[in-house]
Amino acid sequence: MASISKNGIDLRAGGKRGARRILVTGGAGFLGSHLCDLLLAQDHEVISLDNYFTGSARNLELSSESPRFRAIAHDITVPIPEELPRFDEIYNLACPASPVHYQMDPLKTALTSAGGVWNVMARARRDNAGIFHASTSEVYGDPTVHPQSEGYHGNVNPIGPRACYDEGKRFAETILSDFTRSTGLPVRIARIFNTYGPRMHPEDGRVVSNFIVQALLGRDLTIYGSGRQTRSFCFMDDLIAGFDALMHAPGATAEPVNLGNPHEVTVLELAEMVLDMVGGRSRILRLPLPVDDPQRRRPDISRAKNILGWKPRVPLDEGLAATIRYFDRRLAEEQARPRKRVAAAVAPPFAAVI
Ligand SMILES: NC(=O)c1ccc[n+]([C@@H]2O[C@H](COP(=O)([O-])OP(=O)(O)OC[C@H]3O[C@@H](n4cnc5c(N)ncnc54)[C@H](O)[C@@H]3O)[C@@H](O)[C@H]2O)c1
């Protein structure tokens, strides 16, 4: 596909090619905040909309140094404020990403993926803007093929405890695909596989942050099940470079693209790596496997390599070292002040409004 869309929108971006006004939903989250930093470094004007359910102002400290940045507290299940100026591009990242957080209010999670994306599409239509959407490898569910390529339609339990997220993200892909077919506006869908790095929420229960925080605090590392289940971990720098490539590569289309690191490790191997790197006396503690926990997860990234010329570059030990340094600093800071729990959402939880 050419870099000019049917609507005449130039999909290319970057400081050298002209600054744009960009909306990032979920901008205060782990990935959203790194994306804001990158877009600002490319000379764009960036507005973050976030309800601060899992995100934090701390993540936006670097972005907030720029006069081209604004952070607005807003829940995307509510229409995007009319008074905001026109956007050239919208990156939709708003959605809790860890099972602990997305299962706290499953109806709200489903609504964020459905109604939230609807509001993003409405705004994109009004502004003639391109959309980037953060989808997930969870659309493959507990996969029966390995590794997972984009042509695999998945094995998702539609009524299980993970369905609010998995099916929500699948539905978002459906409506975004119909949206681009009917409006001609550009849509880019990244199916993100497990990504880790600085600014992850220390209490999000995801395996990398769990192990590092447990090891740093001298607690036992909790493994669910045998630990033989596999995951593939991508460092956030690589992923954010993938977002940029997907949004602007001349060959990219609305077809979903897997972004992740195909290097597969068992959860037990990861635990041992973290223990080696952090040191201390923590041991490994086995707990029962949660319902619908996928046994194998590894992206086939051929499409990303062919279309975007993208592949991850940061090896696991290097990325883990950077993440351990981050959590070490962060835990030290938190010990010096009262602990902060997950912030309350701006809009009421879904259960409260039905
Ligand atoms: N990190 C990963 O490994 C991973 C993997 C697959 C997909 N993703 C997707 O990437 C996106 C970002 O994930 P993350 O890891 O940065 O998670 P995160 O929880 O750190 O970030 C999500 C952000 O969205 C905000 N948010 C949640 N619901 C909202 C709502 N209704 N309105 C406005 N803001 C809302 C949160 O406050 C938070 O700042 C998510 O859409 C997630 O599904 C992430």
The ligand as a Gaussian input file, in Angstrom:
#p B3LYP/6-31G(d) Opt

LIG

0 1
 N        2.423000      -5.124000      27.714000
 C        2.071000      -6.198000      27.042000
 O        2.746000      -7.226000      27.133000
 C        0.874000      -6.191000      26.132000
 C        0.598000      -7.361000      25.422000
 C       -0.497000      -7.366000      24.579000
 C       -1.271000      -6.246000      24.409000
 N       -0.972000      -5.117000      25.112000
 C       -1.866000      -3.963000      24.922000
 O       -1.133000      -2.759000      24.902000
 C       -1.874000      -1.718000      25.541000
 C       -1.040000      -1.091000      26.637000
 O       -0.678000      -2.103000      27.566000
 P        0.290000      -1.807000      28.801000
 O        1.103000      -3.014000      29.001000
 O        0.948000      -0.508000      28.611000
 O       -0.779000      -1.770000      29.973000
 P       -1.049000      -0.644000      31.078000
 O       -2.093000      -1.186000      31.970000
 O        0.241000      -0.217000      31.670000
 O       -1.607000       0.558000      30.212000
 C       -2.965000       0.713000      29.886000
 C       -3.326000       2.165000      30.101000
 O       -4.687000       2.363000      29.711000
 C       -5.336000       3.107000      30.742000
 N       -6.769000       2.767000      30.653000
 C       -7.370000       1.582000      30.928000
 N       -8.681000       1.647000      30.689000
 C       -8.927000       2.910000      30.234000
 C      -10.095000       3.591000      29.830000
 N      -11.299000       3.007000      29.829000
 N       -9.974000       4.891000      29.442000
 C       -8.771000       5.519000      29.448000
 N       -7.621000       4.913000      29.837000
 C       -7.707000       3.615000      30.218000
 C       -4.660000       2.691000      32.023000
 O       -4.818000       3.615000      33.068000
 C       -3.223000       2.585000      31.554000
 O       -2.543000       3.813000      31.655000
 C       -3.169000      -2.356000      26.056000
 O       -4.201000      -2.089000      25.139000
 C       -2.857000      -3.827000      26.067000
 O       -3.989000      -4.608000      25.866000
 C        0.076000      -5.072000      25.980000

